Amino acid sequence: MKRVVLLVMGAALMAVTACSAEKGKEQFDTAQFEEKQNNRDHAIQLYEEIVRTYPDSPFAAKARERLAALKGGK
């Protein structure tokens, strides 16, 4: 019984993690779109939210790079 509970909890954790990663990707894609549309302020807002919400994700690292470029005037 204990093993079944652990397996179910592990599967749930993996599902949540995968879902979070996808949400980070969607938001990053939206931020890139906003940036390409010259909506710089909205892109910055989205990138900052990615960094806050998913700080350890690969998308947060990419968002930090874009923020540095956008805030540096590039």
GURODO-248668 format. One line per 10 residues: their letters; for each residue x, y, z of N, C-alpha, C. Coordinates in steps of 0.2 Angstrom, whole numbers, m for minus. Example, Ala and Ser with C-alpha at 12.3 -4.5 7.8 and 13.67 -1.06 7.14 Angstrom:
2
as	66 m28 39 62 m22 39 66 m16 39 | 64 m11 35 68 m5 36 64 0 39
END
This chain:
74
mkrvvllvmg	4 m6 0 0 0 0 4 6 0 | 9 6 4 14 12 5 17 13 m2 | 19 8 m5 23 9 m12 18 12 m17 | 12 10 m17 7 12 m22 6 20 m21 | 5 22 m14 5 29 m13 11 33 m15 | 17 30 m14 23 34 m17 23 34 m24 | 21 29 m28 21 29 m35 16 34 m38 | 10 34 m34 5 39 m37 7 46 m35 | 10 47 m30 13 54 m28 18 56 m33 | 23 51 m35 28 53 m39 25 54 m46
aalmavtacs	20 51 m48 17 52 m55 14 59 m55 | 11 60 m50 7 67 m49 13 73 m49 | 18 72 m46 23 77 m46 26 78 m53 | 27 72 m56 30 73 m63 25 76 m68 | 19 75 m67 14 78 m71 14 86 m70 | 14 88 m64 14 95 m62 20 98 m65 | 26 95 m64 32 98 m67 32 98 m74 | 30 93 m78 29 94 m85 24 99 m87 | 19 100 m83 14 105 m85 17 112 m84 | 21 113 m78 24 119 m77 29 121 m82
aekgkeqfdt	33 116 m85 38 117 m90 34 120 m96 | 29 117 m98 25 119 m104 22 126 m103 | 20 127 m97 17 134 m96 23 139 m97 | 29 138 m95 34 142 m95 36 143 m103 | 36 138 m107 37 138 m114 32 142 m117 | 26 141 m116 20 145 m119 21 153 m118 | 23 154 m111 24 161 m109 30 164 m113 | 35 160 m113 41 162 m116 40 164 m124 | 36 159 m127 35 160 m134 31 167 m135 | 26 168 m130 22 174 m131 26 180 m130
aqfeekqnnr	31 180 m125 35 186 m124 40 187 m130 | 42 182 m134 46 183 m140 42 186 m145 | 35 183 m146 31 186 m151 30 194 m149 | 29 195 m143 28 202 m141 34 207 m143 | 40 204 m142 46 207 m143 46 208 m151 | 45 203 m155 45 204 m162 40 209 m165 | 35 210 m161 29 215 m163 31 222 m160 | 37 223 m157 39 229 m154 35 231 m148 | 32 226 m145 29 228 m138 34 226 m133 | 39 230 m133 45 229 m128 43 229 m121
dhaiqlyeei	38 233 m119 36 234 m111 33 227 m109 | 28 225 m114 24 219 m112 29 213 m112 | 34 213 m117 39 207 m117 43 207 m111 | 45 213 m108 49 213 m102 44 210 m96 | 38 212 m96 34 210 m91 33 203 m91 | 32 200 m97 31 192 m97 38 189 m95 | 44 191 m98 50 188 m96 51 189 m88 | 49 194 m85 50 195 m78 46 190 m74 | 40 189 m77 35 184 m74 38 177 m74 | 41 175 m80 44 169 m81 49 167 m76
vrtypdspfa	53 172 m75 59 172 m70 56 171 m63 | 51 175 m61 48 174 m54 44 167 m54 | 40 165 m59 36 159 m58 40 153 m59 | 45 153 m63 49 146 m65 56 148 m64 | 59 150 m58 66 152 m58 71 147 m60 | 69 141 m59 75 136 m60 74 132 m67 | 69 135 m71 68 132 m78 73 135 m83 | 74 131 m88 78 133 m94 75 140 m97 | 68 140 m97 65 146 m99 67 152 m95 | 68 152 m89 69 157 m84 76 160 m86
akarerlaal	81 155 m88 88 157 m90 87 161 m96 | 83 159 m101 83 162 m107 79 169 m106 | 74 169 m102 71 175 m100 76 180 m97 | 80 178 m93 85 183 m90 90 186 m96 | 91 182 m100 96 184 m106 92 189 m110 | 86 188 m111 82 193 m115 81 199 m111 | 79 199 m105 79 204 m101 85 209 m101 | 91 206 m100 97 209 m100 98 213 m107 | 96 210 m112 97 213 m119 92 219 m120 | 85 218 m117 80 223 m118 82 229 m113
kggk	84 227 m107 85 233 m103 92 236 m104 | 96 233 m108 102 236 m109 102 240 m116 | 96 240 m118 95 245 m124 96 241 m131 | 97 235 m131 99 232 m137 93 230 m141
END
